[in-house]
Amino acid sequence: MIASQPLVLPAYAEEVARGLTARRKHLPCKLFYDEAGSALFEEITQLPEYYLTRTELEILEQYSPEIIQTAGAPVSVIELGAGTATKTRTLLRAVARRQLRVKYFPVDISGSALGEAQARVRQQFPGALIRPMVADFANGFGFLRQIAGRKLVLYLGSSLGNFDPEDAVRMLRRVRGQLSPGDALLVGTDMVKPAEFLVPAYDDGQGVTGEFNKNILRRINRELGANFDLHGFRHIAEWNPEASRMEIYLESTRSQSVRLPMVGTVRFASGERIHTENSYKYRMELVEQILCASAFALDQSWFDRQRWFGLHLARV
């Protein structure tokens, strides 16, 4: 008789177990980005309600030459949370005009997204040096030390807003610890605006953001052997003006029990929520405070016409 092979649990399993057995249940937002989740997020960026991507792209299309001139060339461009590099190519065009060879190091937790990023950049810049790196930032930023020469680190989109301000400082300090004088950071922040624009961006009329949120349960079912009924949870997106953040949840629509092999049974009351993501919205005072506390010096900021989104160049 052949013994069955034990389930090999992924590295994030312990985080899931802790989160789902906590008094206030929560899951790490990094779990959104498996292959299906990355594809859903790309769909989200095209939605009419999701202003973030097109607004940031507007800034990049207008100011990329100025951004790269301010950063100084030649540089190697390292993008944290690169995804499929949809917006980054605009910035890389400005790099290509100022140095002989584009050197691009996309970093992401999703290998499938990185494969698409590499193909897109390679098509536009055939002679570019492209070195994709699959990495979970929870394991640190030691890979930055392996890249020679002056570096421009990109953290685009609203990814910084997924961290509480204290955690954002801790994360940026770790990035700063791997950089040298002359290196720079370009970070994106979604700015505070009325809730009538914020809420639909995270709860669109077609339900794509809801599918993106529920995909985290689908992934836990597939990779951890759980049995979440996706129809038993609904997507919630709320604006918290006191904390200046969007809060994303999955809410149980009934009393139910879920099997999670490494902890046993997880029970949900009707209306009980799993917190899956925060997205902080910034004022300039908070941007400056976070960068200063992270040992970066803010050099210059660029905004769209409505000042809905900002890109900030900070120096080591």
Stockholm file with secondary structure:
# STOCKHOLM 1.0

chainA/1-316         MIASQPLVLPAYAEEVARGLTARRKHLPCKLFYDEAGSALFEEITQLPEYYLTRTELEILEQYSPEIIQTAGAPVSVIELGAGTATKTRTLLRAVARRQLRVKYFPVDISGSALGEAQARVRQQFPGALIRPMVADFANGFGFLRQIAGRKLVLYLGSSLGNFDPEDAVRMLRRVRGQLSPGDALLVGTDMVKPAEFLVPAYDDGQGVTGEFNKNILRRINRELGANFDLHGFRHIAEWNPEASRMEIYLESTRSQSVRLPMVGTVRFASGERIHTENSYKYRMELVEQILCASAFALDQSWFDRQRWFGLHLARV
#=GR chainA/1-316 SS CCCCCCCCCCTTHHHHHHHHHSSSCBCCGGGGCSHHHHHHHHHHTTSTTCHHHHHHHHHHHHHHHHHHHHHCSSCEEEEETCTTCTTHHHHHHHHHTTSSSCEEEEEESCHHHHHHHHHHHHHHCTTCEECCEECCGGGCSGGGGGSCSCEEEEECTTGGGGSCHHHHHHHHHHHHTTCCTTCEEEEEEEBCCCHHHHHHHHSCTTSHHHHHHHHHHHHHHHHHCCCCCGGGEEEEEEEETTTTEEEEEEEESSCEEEEETTTEEEEECTTCEEEEEEEECBCHHHHHHHHHHTTCEEEEEEECTTCCEEEEEEEC
#=GC SS_cons         CCCCCCCCCCTTHHHHHHHHHSSSCBCCGGGGCSHHHHHHHHHHTTSTTCHHHHHHHHHHHHHHHHHHHHHCSSCEEEEETCTTCTTHHHHHHHHHTTSSSCEEEEEESCHHHHHHHHHHHHHHCTTCEECCEECCGGGCSGGGGGSCSCEEEEECTTGGGGSCHHHHHHHHHHHHTTCCTTCEEEEEEEBCCCHHHHHHHHSCTTSHHHHHHHHHHHHHHHHHCCCCCGGGEEEEEEEETTTTEEEEEEEESSCEEEEETTTEEEEECTTCEEEEEEEECBCHHHHHHHHHHTTCEEEEEEECTTCCEEEEEEEC
//
